Amino acid sequence: PKIVDPDDVETLQDLVIGAIADASKAAQNVASEKLGPLAGGLGGGSLGLPGF
């Protein structure tokens, strides 16, 4: 897309990583709310991605 600046791919990468981190946190919150104490055994919902 024209929005992506080919000279500044790092910004796009940072935005994607941030969006994934936010989605992971939101999923963890929903799991905690819906499953309560059972959610602790699900591995934290990190999607297998280090740092999330």
NORVEN-V548716 format. One record per pair of residues at least 12 apart in sequence whose C-alpha atoms are under 8 Angstrom apart, sorted by sequence separation. I is the first residue (numbers start at 1). J is the second residue. D is the distance in whole Angstrom. If there is no record, write none. Layout:
i->{I;I}
j->{J;J}
d->{D;D}
This chain:
i->{28;28;27;24;24;24;24;21}
j->{44;45;45;45;46;47;52;52}
d->{7;6;7;7;6;8;7;6}
